[in-house]
Amino acid sequence: MWCFSCFAALALNIFVVSEVESRLGIGSSSAQFILLIVQLVVIYVFSQLIFFKKLMRVEIILLSAAYGISVISVLFLRYSTIDIYRLFRLGLYYIHMPFSLNPISFVFDAVSDPSSILVSILNIFLFLPLKPILSVNKLHPKWWIVIAGFFAVELLQHLLNAGFFDIGDIVLYFTGYLAGYGIVKIYLDKAGKGRLQKTRRLQEEKQKR
């Protein structure tokens, strides 16, 4: 299974992911290597799920770790260097750094630069798996904690010069999270109906006996 996962990850990286990385400006070799390893882990875990119809606890942990590392790589390691020393030089300088408080800034970005649409889509899909990952680990944070976390991500990007603070990005992050929430809800509703139908069949069979 690992051999298949390695081959699939390399093929995916060569023909798809490398092109996406270049379009998104992910030039850091460390980020590219990390994302390759993440692809390997994700393909392996989903192969296990497809062939064996279930995941072991260690595979859930691997998938969760791979997702967390991929988010960190895309958000903070996109560029070759980040200025971590800026965290220790907080002051009036940051007031003059570029930031956006427009919640639909991505719409204006798309009008002025159509290529930014891809970045907006990535921001949505980046946090779409967050709710399923949290749910499978039996974590159910309040919505305001999730939004606060997104604010912290944007602020840290701003401070580390890995991006700039943009409310529009937070809206996209939360949109992805809500989409993931919808997927989880649909899955749970479907699973609940399946269990209910199974229970009814068992009851009917007992009555016939």
Backbone as JSON, one array per atom type, in Angstrom:
{
  "sequence": "MWCFSCFAALALNIFVVSEVESRLGIGSSSAQFILLIVQLVVIYVFSQLIFFKKLMRVEIILLSAAYGISVISVLFLRYSTIDIYRLFRLGLYYIHMPFSLNPISFVFDAVSDPSSILVSILNIFLFLPLKPILSVNKLHPKWWIVIAGFFAVELLQHLLNAGFFDIGDIVLYFTGYLAGYGIVKIYLDKAGKGRLQKTRRLQEEKQKR",
  "N": [[0.82, -1.21, 0.0], [1.98, 1.21, 0.75], [3.83, 1.53, -1.33], [2.19, 1.92, -3.55], [1.0, 4.32, -2.7], [3.21, 6.06, -2.66], [3.91, 6.14, -5.39], [1.52, 7.21, -6.47], [1.42, 9.68, -5.14], [3.73, 10.96, -6.12], [3.09, 11.11, -8.86], [0.77, 12.7, -8.74], [1.9, 15.01, -7.68], [3.69, 15.8, -9.69], [2.08, 16.22, -12.0], [-0.11, 17.76, -11.19], [-0.1, 19.13, -8.54], [2.35, 20.57, -8.49], [1.96, 22.44, -10.5], [-0.16, 23.92, -9.44], [1.11, 24.94, -7.16], [3.04, 26.63, -8.34], [1.39, 28.53, -9.54], [0.26, 29.63, -7.29], [2.37, 30.81, -6.13], [4.03, 29.46, -4.37], [7.06, 29.16, -3.47], [8.92, 28.14, -1.75], [11.2, 25.61, -1.06], [11.12, 23.92, 1.14], [8.43, 24.01, 1.92], [7.28, 22.86, -0.37], [8.36, 20.27, -0.24], [7.28, 19.37, 2.18], [4.56, 19.4, 1.54], [4.53, 17.41, -0.38], [5.09, 15.13, 1.19], [2.81, 15.22, 2.76], [0.84, 14.7, 0.82], [1.48, 12.04, 0.27], [0.84, 10.78, 2.73], [-1.92, 11.36, 2.93], [-2.97, 10.1, 0.63], [-2.3, 7.45, 1.25], [-3.83, 7.02, 3.6], [-6.46, 7.39, 2.65], [-6.53, 5.36, 0.79], [-6.45, 3.15, 2.46], [-8.93, 3.51, 3.64], [-10.65, 3.18, 1.46], [-10.14, 0.53, 0.61], [-10.37, -1.03, 2.93], [-12.5, -0.06, 4.3], [-12.52, 1.23, 6.75], [-10.85, 3.16, 9.33], [-7.95, 3.0, 11.31], [-6.98, 4.1, 14.62], [-4.39, 5.18, 14.6], [-4.1, 5.89, 11.96], [-5.98, 7.9, 11.72], [-4.78, 9.79, 13.36], [-2.44, 10.25, 11.86], [-3.56, 11.37, 9.53], [-4.75, 13.68, 10.6], [-2.47, 15.03, 11.55], [-1.1, 15.39, 9.14], [-2.86, 17.07, 7.8], [-2.8, 19.37, 9.47], [-0.08, 20.11, 9.22], [0.05, 20.67, 6.49], [-1.61, 22.92, 6.32], [-0.12, 24.77, 7.83], [2.17, 24.9, 6.2], [1.19, 25.98, 3.77], [0.14, 28.44, 4.61], [2.18, 29.72, 6.1], [4.73, 29.01, 5.22], [4.98, 29.6, 2.61], [6.61, 31.4, 1.28], [10.17, 31.85, 0.76], [11.5, 32.77, 3.06], [10.64, 33.8, 6.4], [10.04, 36.47, 8.63], [10.73, 36.01, 11.63], [11.78, 37.44, 13.71], [10.44, 39.77, 13.82], [8.39, 39.52, 15.55], [9.39, 40.25, 17.96], [9.71, 42.9, 17.79], [7.55, 44.6, 18.1], [5.54, 47.44, 17.55], [4.85, 50.91, 16.69], [5.36, 50.66, 14.05], [3.87, 48.6, 12.9], [1.39, 49.63, 12.56], [1.41, 50.94, 10.18], [1.67, 48.98, 8.33], [0.41, 47.14, 5.5], [-3.04, 46.26, 5.49], [-6.32, 44.78, 5.41], [-9.67, 45.52, 6.01], [-11.93, 44.89, 4.74], [-14.63, 42.83, 4.26], [-15.29, 41.54, 1.91], [-13.09, 41.6, 0.28], [-11.92, 39.82, -1.46], [-13.58, 39.75, -3.65], [-13.16, 42.21, -4.95], [-10.48, 41.82, -5.48], [-10.63, 39.74, -7.32], [-11.83, 41.03, -9.46], [-9.93, 42.95, -10.21], [-7.69, 41.33, -10.59], [-7.89, 38.47, -12.11], [-6.5, 36.07, -11.64], [-6.35, 35.83, -8.92], [-8.56, 34.5, -8.11], [-8.08, 31.79, -7.94], [-6.52, 31.66, -5.62], [-8.4, 32.46, -3.73], [-10.2, 30.32, -3.91], [-8.53, 28.3, -2.98], [-8.21, 29.17, -0.33], [-10.74, 28.64, 0.65], [-11.01, 25.83, 0.3], [-8.89, 25.02, 1.83], [-9.63, 25.04, 4.51], [-11.85, 23.47, 4.5], [-11.64, 20.71, 5.22], [-11.39, 20.96, 7.96], [-13.53, 20.84, 9.9], [-14.51, 18.1, 9.54], [-12.1, 16.78, 10.35], [-11.84, 17.66, 12.99], [-14.19, 16.59, 14.05], [-13.85, 13.8, 13.76], [-11.91, 13.45, 15.6], [-13.3, 13.89, 17.84], [-13.73, 16.52, 18.68], [-15.4, 19.51, 19.26], [-15.54, 22.55, 18.79], [-16.87, 25.8, 19.71], [-18.46, 28.13, 17.44], [-17.45, 30.72, 17.62], [-14.96, 30.36, 18.67], [-13.66, 29.11, 16.59], [-13.67, 31.2, 14.67], [-12.15, 33.06, 16.07], [-9.75, 31.69, 16.05], [-9.13, 31.8, 13.32], [-8.77, 34.55, 13.08], [-6.46, 34.76, 14.63], [-4.67, 33.32, 13.04], [-4.5, 34.96, 10.73], [-3.45, 37.27, 11.91], [-0.98, 36.36, 12.82], [0.22, 35.68, 10.41], [0.47, 38.25, 9.41], [2.25, 39.44, 11.24], [4.53, 37.89, 10.88], [5.28, 38.47, 8.38], [4.38, 36.8, 6.39], [2.26, 37.23, 4.89], [-0.59, 39.46, 4.71], [-2.83, 41.0, 7.04], [-6.16, 40.24, 6.51], [-9.52, 40.64, 6.4], [-11.23, 39.59, 4.56], [-10.02, 37.14, 3.88], [-10.48, 35.71, 6.22], [-13.24, 35.45, 6.09], [-13.4, 33.73, 3.89], [-12.03, 31.5, 4.92], [-13.81, 30.73, 6.95], [-16.03, 30.17, 5.43], [-15.17, 27.86, 4.12], [-14.94, 26.22, 6.37], [-17.64, 26.07, 7.16], [-18.69, 24.74, 4.97], [-17.44, 22.26, 5.31], [-18.66, 21.58, 7.7], [-21.26, 21.24, 6.79], [-20.91, 18.97, 5.19], [-20.23, 17.06, 7.13], [-22.6, 17.03, 8.61], [-24.46, 16.11, 6.7], [-23.41, 13.56, 6.27], [-23.67, 12.42, 8.85], [-26.45, 12.54, 9.16], [-27.23, 10.82, 7.11], [-26.0, 8.46, 7.96], [-27.36, 8.12, 10.37], [-29.99, 7.69, 9.47], [-29.57, 5.32, 8.13], [-28.91, 3.6, 10.26], [-31.34, 3.71, 11.64], [-33.12, 2.57, 9.79], [-32.05, 0.0, 9.69], [-32.5, -0.83, 12.31], [-35.32, -0.84, 12.31], [-35.8, -2.89, 10.44], [-34.77, -5.09, 11.8], [-36.54, -5.16, 13.96], [-38.94, -5.7, 12.62], [-38.36, -8.25, 11.6], [-38.19, -9.69, 14.0], [-40.82, -9.49, 14.87], [-42.1, -10.96, 12.92], [-41.21, -13.48, 13.47]],
  "CA": [[0.0, 0.0, 0.0], [2.86, 2.38, 0.78], [4.42, 1.68, -2.66], [1.15, 2.55, -4.37], [0.83, 5.69, -2.23], [4.38, 6.83, -3.12], [3.77, 6.35, -6.84], [0.38, 8.11, -6.7], [1.79, 11.01, -4.64], [4.69, 11.54, -7.07], [2.35, 11.44, -10.08], [-0.09, 13.84, -8.43], [2.74, 16.18, -7.48], [4.29, 16.2, -10.97], [1.11, 16.64, -13.0], [-1.16, 18.65, -10.68], [0.23, 19.98, -7.4], [3.45, 21.48, -8.83], [1.38, 23.53, -11.28], [-0.92, 24.75, -8.5], [2.1, 25.63, -6.33], [3.64, 27.71, -9.11], [0.37, 29.56, -9.72], [0.01, 30.28, -6.0], [3.61, 31.46, -5.68], [4.68, 28.7, -3.3], [8.41, 28.95, -3.98], [9.78, 27.57, -0.72], [11.45, 24.18, -1.27], [10.69, 23.2, 2.34], [6.97, 23.89, 1.83], [6.98, 21.9, -1.43], [8.69, 18.93, 0.25], [6.29, 19.02, 3.2], [3.3, 19.11, 0.86], [4.69, 16.1, -1.02], [4.91, 14.12, 2.24], [1.39, 15.25, 3.13], [0.12, 13.98, -0.23], [1.74, 10.61, 0.49], [0.07, 10.33, 3.89], [-3.35, 11.45, 2.62], [-3.3, 9.03, -0.32], [-2.23, 6.17, 1.97], [-4.97, 6.89, 4.52], [-7.69, 7.21, 1.89], [-6.46, 4.02, 0.2], [-6.88, 2.25, 3.54], [-10.38, 3.69, 3.83], [-11.35, 2.62, 0.3], [-9.98, -0.91, 0.52], [-10.73, -1.73, 4.16], [-13.76, 0.54, 4.77], [-12.41, 1.8, 8.09], [-9.55, 3.73, 9.67], [-7.46, 2.76, 12.66], [-6.7, 5.35, 15.34], [-3.09, 5.72, 14.17], [-4.31, 6.5, 10.64], [-6.68, 9.16, 11.98], [-3.76, 10.72, 13.87], [-1.6, 10.6, 10.72], [-4.33, 12.26, 8.66], [-4.89, 14.96, 11.31], [-1.16, 15.69, 11.55], [-0.81, 15.79, 7.76], [-3.68, 18.25, 7.5], [-2.26, 20.52, 10.21], [1.2, 20.5, 8.63], [-0.21, 21.27, 5.18], [-2.13, 24.28, 6.56], [1.03, 25.59, 8.24], [3.05, 25.07, 5.04], [0.57, 26.88, 2.79], [-0.08, 29.77, 5.17], [3.34, 30.36, 6.71], [6.0, 28.65, 4.58], [4.82, 29.79, 1.16], [7.78, 32.11, 0.78], [11.45, 31.24, 1.16], [11.85, 33.17, 4.42], [9.71, 34.59, 7.18], [10.79, 37.3, 9.57], [10.23, 35.68, 12.97], [12.29, 38.43, 14.66], [9.5, 40.9, 13.89], [7.54, 39.32, 16.73], [10.03, 40.88, 19.12], [9.88, 44.32, 17.51], [6.22, 45.18, 17.98], [5.52, 48.88, 17.81], [4.04, 51.7, 15.8], [5.66, 50.26, 12.68], [2.85, 47.7, 12.4], [0.2, 50.41, 12.21], [1.55, 51.36, 8.8], [1.73, 47.81, 7.45], [-0.84, 46.97, 4.76], [-4.04, 45.33, 5.99], [-7.63, 45.02, 4.81], [-10.82, 45.25, 6.87], [-13.06, 44.69, 3.84], [-14.99, 41.4, 4.32], [-15.41, 40.97, 0.55], [-11.92, 42.06, -0.47], [-11.62, 38.84, -2.51], [-14.37, 40.1, -4.84], [-12.42, 43.28, -5.63], [-9.24, 41.22, -5.98], [-10.96, 38.96, -8.52], [-12.12, 41.96, -10.55], [-8.68, 43.57, -10.64], [-6.72, 40.3, -10.95], [-8.62, 37.18, -12.17], [-5.71, 34.95, -11.12], [-6.54, 35.73, -7.47], [-9.69, 33.6, -7.86], [-7.51, 30.51, -7.52], [-6.11, 31.81, -4.23], [-9.63, 32.48, -2.94], [-10.7, 28.95, -3.87], [-7.64, 27.57, -2.08], [-8.52, 29.56, 1.05], [-11.96, 27.93, 1.04], [-10.76, 24.39, 0.39], [-7.88, 24.76, 2.84], [-10.26, 24.79, 5.81], [-13.01, 22.6, 4.36], [-11.5, 19.47, 6.01], [-11.19, 21.22, 9.39], [-14.64, 20.3, 10.7], [-14.43, 16.63, 9.59], [-10.95, 16.37, 11.14], [-12.18, 17.89, 14.4], [-15.26, 15.67, 14.44], [-13.33, 12.45, 13.89], [-11.13, 13.45, 16.83], [-14.27, 14.17, 18.9], [-13.58, 17.91, 19.11], [-16.52, 20.29, 18.74], [-15.41, 23.91, 19.29], [-17.9, 26.77, 19.38], [-18.17, 28.84, 16.21], [-16.66, 31.92, 17.89], [-13.58, 29.91, 18.88], [-13.13, 28.89, 15.24], [-13.41, 32.51, 14.07], [-11.0, 33.63, 16.8], [-8.57, 31.0, 15.54], [-8.84, 32.36, 12.01], [-8.19, 35.88, 13.34], [-5.09, 34.55, 15.11], [-3.87, 32.91, 11.87], [-4.25, 36.15, 9.91], [-2.58, 38.17, 12.66], [0.36, 35.78, 12.83], [0.74, 35.89, 9.05], [0.8, 39.67, 9.33], [3.43, 39.72, 12.05], [5.68, 37.15, 10.37], [5.49, 38.89, 6.99], [4.0, 35.69, 5.52], [1.03, 37.7, 4.28], [-1.07, 40.61, 5.47], [-4.11, 40.77, 7.7], [-7.25, 40.49, 5.56], [-10.8, 40.12, 6.89], [-11.78, 38.78, 3.47], [-9.49, 35.78, 4.01], [-11.18, 35.07, 7.34], [-14.56, 35.07, 5.56], [-13.2, 32.55, 3.04], [-11.7, 30.39, 5.81], [-15.02, 30.31, 7.65], [-16.88, 29.55, 4.4], [-14.69, 26.49, 3.98], [-15.3, 25.49, 7.59], [-19.09, 25.81, 7.11], [-18.89, 23.68, 3.97], [-17.07, 21.02, 5.97], [-19.72, 21.3, 8.67], [-22.39, 20.71, 6.03], [-20.57, 17.61, 4.78], [-20.34, 16.22, 8.32], [-24.02, 16.92, 8.96], [-25.1, 15.22, 5.72], [-22.92, 12.2, 6.53], [-24.28, 11.93, 10.09], [-27.88, 12.32, 8.91], [-27.34, 9.61, 6.3], [-25.65, 7.32, 8.81], [-28.45, 7.96, 11.33], [-31.12, 7.08, 8.77], [-29.2, 3.93, 7.87], [-29.06, 2.85, 11.51], [-32.77, 3.63, 11.95], [-33.72, 1.58, 8.89], [-31.56, -1.31, 10.12], [-33.23, -1.16, 13.54], [-36.69, -1.18, 11.95], [-35.8, -4.21, 9.79], [-34.58, -6.09, 12.85], [-37.79, -5.24, 14.71], [-39.92, -6.39, 11.77], [-37.99, -9.66, 11.55], [-38.54, -10.26, 15.29], [-42.27, -9.6, 14.93], [-42.52, -12.06, 12.03], [-40.89, -14.73, 14.16]],
  "C": [[0.86, 1.27, 0.0], [3.49, 2.62, -0.6], [3.44, 2.36, -3.61], [0.98, 4.01, -4.0], [1.98, 6.58, -2.7], [4.26, 7.15, -4.6], [2.67, 7.36, -7.14], [0.72, 9.54, -6.27], [2.76, 11.7, -5.6], [3.99, 11.96, -8.36], [1.47, 12.66, -9.87], [0.72, 15.11, -8.31], [3.29, 16.7, -8.81], [3.25, 16.84, -11.89], [0.08, 17.66, -12.51], [-0.63, 19.64, -9.65], [1.33, 20.99, -7.73], [2.94, 22.68, -9.62], [0.6, 24.49, -10.38], [0.03, 25.56, -7.62], [2.72, 26.81, -7.06], [2.65, 28.86, -9.31], [0.1, 30.32, -8.43], [1.26, 30.96, -5.45], [4.26, 30.77, -4.51], [6.08, 28.31, -3.79], [9.36, 28.31, -2.98], [9.94, 26.06, -0.95], [11.01, 23.35, -0.06], [9.18, 22.99, 2.32], [6.59, 22.86, 0.78], [7.26, 20.47, -0.97], [7.67, 18.47, 1.28], [4.97, 18.64, 2.55], [3.36, 17.77, 0.12], [4.49, 14.98, 0.0], [3.45, 14.05, 2.68], [0.55, 14.5, 2.1], [0.27, 12.47, -0.04], [0.88, 10.06, 1.61], [-1.43, 10.3, 3.58], [-3.77, 10.33, 1.67], [-3.28, 7.67, 0.37], [-3.46, 5.97, 2.85], [-6.26, 6.65, 3.75], [-7.7, 5.87, 1.16], [-6.9, 2.98, 1.22], [-8.4, 2.3, 3.72], [-11.15, 3.04, 2.69], [-11.3, 1.1, 0.31], [-10.48, -1.66, 1.75], [-11.96, -1.15, 4.86], [-13.71, 1.09, 6.19], [-11.0, 2.32, 8.31], [-9.2, 3.37, 11.11], [-7.12, 4.1, 13.3], [-5.39, 5.99, 14.87], [-3.23, 6.41, 12.82], [-5.07, 7.82, 10.76], [-5.7, 10.21, 12.48], [-2.85, 11.18, 12.74], [-2.3, 11.61, 9.81], [-4.48, 13.64, 9.3], [-3.59, 15.74, 11.3], [-0.81, 16.2, 10.16], [-1.6, 17.03, 7.37], [-3.13, 19.5, 8.19], [-0.96, 21.02, 9.61], [0.99, 21.17, 7.28], [-0.74, 22.69, 5.32], [-0.99, 25.22, 6.93], [1.93, 25.89, 7.05], [2.49, 26.1, 4.06], [0.48, 28.31, 3.33], [1.19, 30.48, 5.61], [4.67, 30.06, 6.02], [5.94, 28.82, 3.07], [6.05, 30.44, 0.55], [9.05, 31.5, 1.36], [11.82, 31.55, 2.59], [10.7, 33.88, 5.08], [10.53, 35.32, 8.25], [10.26, 37.08, 10.98], [10.69, 36.71, 13.99], [11.36, 39.63, 14.78], [8.57, 40.76, 15.09], [8.09, 40.04, 17.95], [10.23, 42.39, 18.9], [8.52, 44.98, 17.29], [6.26, 46.66, 18.32], [4.65, 49.6, 16.81], [4.26, 51.33, 14.34], [4.52, 49.44, 12.08], [1.57, 48.43, 12.03], [0.22, 50.77, 10.73], [1.68, 50.19, 7.83], [0.41, 47.63, 6.74], [-1.76, 45.94, 5.4], [-5.37, 45.7, 5.38], [-8.73, 44.61, 5.78], [-12.09, 45.06, 6.05], [-13.42, 43.2, 3.81], [-15.18, 40.75, 2.96], [-14.25, 41.45, -0.32], [-11.59, 41.11, -1.62], [-12.41, 39.11, -3.78], [-13.65, 41.18, -5.64], [-11.11, 42.76, -6.2], [-9.5, 40.46, -7.28], [-11.23, 39.85, -9.71], [-10.83, 42.56, -11.1], [-7.64, 42.57, -11.13], [-7.41, 38.94, -10.94], [-7.83, 36.0, -11.62], [-5.87, 34.77, -9.62], [-7.72, 34.83, -7.11], [-9.19, 32.26, -7.37], [-7.09, 30.54, -6.06], [-7.33, 31.79, -3.31], [-10.21, 31.07, -2.8], [-9.85, 28.1, -2.94], [-7.96, 27.89, -0.64], [-9.78, 28.87, 1.55], [-11.67, 26.45, 1.28], [-9.74, 24.05, 1.47], [-8.5, 24.4, 4.19], [-11.55, 23.98, 5.7], [-12.85, 21.3, 5.16], [-11.44, 19.69, 7.52], [-12.28, 20.61, 10.26], [-14.65, 18.78, 10.7], [-13.27, 16.12, 10.43], [-11.23, 16.53, 12.62], [-13.21, 16.87, 14.88], [-14.74, 14.26, 14.65], [-12.44, 12.31, 15.12], [-11.97, 13.85, 18.04], [-14.06, 15.55, 19.53], [-14.67, 18.74, 18.45], [-16.47, 21.71, 19.3], [-16.59, 24.79, 18.89], [-17.47, 27.57, 18.15], [-17.28, 30.05, 16.45], [-15.2, 31.56, 18.16], [-12.91, 29.67, 17.53], [-12.77, 30.22, 14.58], [-12.23, 33.18, 14.74], [-9.7, 32.99, 16.33], [-8.16, 31.53, 14.18], [-8.24, 33.77, 12.13], [-6.73, 35.75, 13.76], [-4.17, 34.15, 13.95], [-3.51, 34.12, 11.02], [-3.29, 37.12, 10.61], [-1.14, 37.66, 12.65], [1.01, 35.89, 11.45], [1.24, 37.32, 8.89], [2.11, 39.97, 10.05], [4.7, 39.05, 11.51], [6.02, 37.51, 8.93], [5.26, 37.72, 6.02], [2.72, 36.01, 4.76], [0.61, 38.96, 5.0], [-2.48, 40.33, 5.98], [-5.25, 41.18, 6.77], [-8.52, 39.82, 6.09], [-11.45, 39.23, 5.83], [-11.29, 37.34, 3.52], [-10.19, 35.02, 5.12], [-12.57, 34.62, 6.91], [-14.45, 33.8, 4.71], [-12.87, 31.32, 3.89], [-12.97, 29.83, 6.45], [-16.03, 29.69, 6.68], [-16.48, 28.1, 4.19], [-15.07, 25.63, 5.18], [-16.79, 25.13, 7.58], [-19.42, 24.74, 6.08], [-18.54, 22.32, 4.55], [-18.1, 20.61, 6.99], [-20.93, 20.69, 7.98], [-22.15, 19.27, 5.6], [-20.72, 16.64, 5.96], [-21.81, 15.98, 8.68], [-24.75, 15.97, 8.01], [-24.7, 13.76, 5.98], [-23.59, 11.62, 7.78], [-25.76, 11.66, 9.91], [-28.1, 11.03, 8.11], [-27.05, 8.37, 7.12], [-26.76, 7.05, 9.82], [-29.67, 7.3, 10.7], [-30.84, 5.61, 8.48], [-29.35, 3.07, 9.11], [-30.53, 2.67, 11.88], [-33.46, 2.58, 11.08], [-33.3, 0.16, 9.29], [-32.3, -1.77, 11.37], [-34.66, -1.56, 13.24], [-36.77, -2.56, 11.3], [-35.65, -5.31, 10.83], [-35.85, -6.28, 13.67], [-38.86, -5.99, 13.93], [-39.65, -7.88, 11.7], [-38.36, -10.36, 12.87], [-40.05, -10.45, 15.4], [-42.78, -10.75, 14.07], [-42.28, -13.41, 12.68], [-41.9, -15.0, 15.28]]
}
